[in-house]
Amino acid sequence: MKMNKVIEIPITLPQDHQMLHILGMTSERTVHIWIDLISLVKDIRGVCTILVHPDYELASHDGLKAYEKLLSAVAICDAWVTLVA
């Protein structure tokens, strides 16, 4: 039997589309919630997987400021950060 070498890590944080378009949150509010959830997941030694689309509000001027805030918060978490290759 051949073993599949693909490991799937499910998305654990709410997706930007749901937060921004379905719930109508601002980029700043979305990022604030993500940072809070990252902290909670970190406290239980869990894995955070987040999906961010570059063509939504996070690509706007104000959205980029919020996204930079998210990246800064993750950078100080002593976390492994990667992109899909």
N, C-alpha and C positions, 0 to 999 in steps of 0.2 A: 504494500500500500504506500503510495507516494504522499508525503506530507506537504501541505500548502505552507509556504513560508511568508505569507502575508498576515500581518497582525493588524486587525482593525481596532482602532480606539474610538469609541463613540463620542459624539459631540456632547459635552457635559454642560455647557453654558448656553443660555438662550441665544438663538441666532439673531444677527442684526436685522434681518428682514422682519421677523416677528416683533422685535422691540420697536423698530423705527416705523414700520408701515402698518402693522396690524394693531399694535397698542398705541401708536402715535407718540412715542417718547422722543425727546430730543437726543441728539448725539451725546451731549453732556450727561444726561440722566442715564442713558444706556451704559455708558462707560462707568459711571458711578456704581451702578448695579453689578456690572461685571467685576469690578474691583472688590466689592463686598463679597460676591460669590467666590472669587478666587481665594480670598482670605479664609472663608469658611471651609472650602475644599482643602486648602493647604493645612489647616488645623487638624484635619482628620487624615492627613497624608495621602490625599487622593490625587487624581490626575485631572487637570483642566484641559479640555480641548475646545477651542473656539473657532468659529467660522466667521470671517469678516469679508464682505464683498467690497472691492475697491470702487465700485461705481454707485454706491448709495450715498447717503448724507455724510458718511465718514470721509468722503473724498472732497467735501466742500471745505472752505476756509475754516469755519468754526468746527466742522467735523474733524479736520486734521489736528486741531488743537486738542480736542477730546481724545483722539486716537493716540497722540503723543503722550497724553497723561496715562492712558492705559499701558503703553509700552514702558513708560518710566516706572509705573507701579510693578509691572512684571519683572523688570530688570533688577529691582532690589529684592525680589522674592527668593533669590538663590534657586532659580528654576532652570530647567532645560527647555530652551526655546528652539523650535525648528519650523521650517517651512515644508510644504509638500514638495517633493522633488520629482 
